[in-house]
Amino acid sequence: MNDVSSATGAAGAASGSELAPDSKAEAVELLAAVGAIRRVVRRTVRGSALVQPLPPARSELLRLTARQPGISVADAAHELRLAPNSVSTMVSQLTADGLLTRSRAACDGRSVRLEVTPAGAERIAQWHDMRAEVAGRALDEISDPDRQAIRAAIGALNRLAERMEAL
C-alpha cells in the first residue's frame, strides 16, 4: 500500500464513512481547477510591478492578522498550522518590512499581539484589487452560462470549505 492510499484510507476510517465512488474523482478535478485558478492569480500578482511579492506563508500571516487584529503569535501559528518559531520568524520579517507591529498584551505583558500597519493594510488592499481585476477580466470573457454556473457555485464552494475545515 502506498502513502497516498494509506492516507486516504485513514481519512475515510477517521470520518466513519466510506468515500462515494465518484467523490474522489470529483474532488481531484475540483482541486485541480481551484489550484489552476490560484496559480494564475498568484503569477499575475507576483508579476505586477506595484508591490514586491511576499512569500506565500508571510502573505497568509499578514492577511490573517488583518482579519484578526491583536492575534497572538501562538494563535496565529495554530490557525496557520505552523510551528510557533516559524511564525515568530515571519513576524520579525514582516515587522522589519513595516507591514506588522508587535505589542505586549495589556493583560499579562508577556504575550505579543500583532497588528497590521497602514502599509500592510495597503499591501493587502492592492493584492485584493489585483486578484479581483484578474478574475473580473476573465469573467467578462466567458460565456453567460459559465458565469452563471460559477455564481451559483460560490455558496456551495464556501460550504465545502467549511466541511473540509471541520474534518
N, C-alpha and C positions, 0 to 999 in steps of 0.2 A: 504494500500500500504506500502511495507517495504522500508527500506532505500536504498537497492540495486536497486529496480525497480524505485524508485523516482529519484535516482541519474542518472540512465540510461536514463530515460525519459527527465530529464533536459538537459543532454548532447545532446540527439537527437534533442530536441527543439532548443538548442543554435546553433547547426550547421545548422539548417534549412532543414534537410533532415532526412528521416526515415532510420533506420538501415535495411539493407537487411537481410532476414530471416537467411541465413546461415552465415552471417558475424560474429554474436555474438558467435556462436558455434566455428567457426574457430579461432576467437580471443582468446577464452578460451583455446583451445588446444595449440595455438601458445604461449601464455603467460605461460602456464604450462610447455611446453618444454623448453622455454628460462629460466624460473625460475629454472628448474631442472639442467640445464647446469651451471647456475650461482652458485647454491648451491654446486654442486660438486667441481667446481673450487675454491670457497671460502673455503670449508672444506679442500681441498688439500693444498692450500696456507697456511691456518692457521695451519695445521698440520706440516708444514715444520719447521725444526729447524734452517733454515737460518735467519729468521727475526722474531722479536716479532710482533705479529699481531696488527694492529691498528683497532679501531672501524670503522665500515663502513663509518660513516659521516666524520671522520677525514681523512680517506683514500681518500674519494672523494674530500675533500677540498685540500689535497696535490696534487692530480692529476690535479684538476682544476688550481691550481696555477702554476703547471708545464706547462700547456697548455697556460696560460695567465699570463706570468710573469709581476709583477707590478700591479696586480689586487688589488683593494681596498677591504676592509672588507665589505663595503656596497654592492659593485658589486658582490662579492663572495656570500653574503647572498641572493641577488636577484637571481643569477644564480642557486644556490642550493635550492632555495625556503625555506630558513630557516630564523629565526629571527636573526637580526644583533648581538644581545648579545650572541646568541648561537655560531655564527661563531667567534666572538671575544674570547670566552672561548676556542674554539678549536684552534684558532691561538696561544693563550697563551700556550696551552698544546704542540702543535707541535713545537713551539719555544723552550720551555723547553726541548723537546726531541732532539733538534738540527736539525730538519727537515725543518723548515721555518725560515726566518728572516723577521723582520718588519723594515721599514724605513719610515721616513717622506717624503711626496711628495715634490719635489723641487718647484713646482708651488705655493703651499699655506702653506706648513709646518704644516697644521693641519691634513690632511688625511694621513692614513697609507697605504703604498704599501707593498705587500707581494712578497717574492721571495723564491724559493726552494733552500736549501743549497746543497752542494755536497753530504752530507749524505742522504738528502731527495731524490735527483736525483738517487742515488744508490739504495735506497729502492724501488723507482718506477721501476727502471730497473730490479731489482730482481723479483718484483711482476709480471711484464710483461713476463719475461723469464719463471717463474714458470707456469703462466697461459698458455703460448704458448706450453710449454712442455707437460702439461696435455692434452690439446686439440690435439696437434700433435700426441701424442701416441694413443689417441682414434681414430683419423682419419686414422692412419696407420692400425688399426684393423677392420675397417668397410669395407663393400663391395664397389667396384668401382662405381656402380650406385648410392649408397647412398652418396658417397664422391662427385661425380659429381653434384648430386642434391643440396647438401649443397653449393658447389662452385657457382652454378648457382643462388642460392637464396640470396647470400650475397648482391648484388646490390639492390634487391627488399627489403630486410630487412632494409638496410640503408635508402631507400626512405620511407618505412613505418615509421621509427623512425622520419624522418623529418616531415612527415604529422602529426604524433602524437604530436610532439612538436608544430606545427603550430596550432593545435586545442586547 
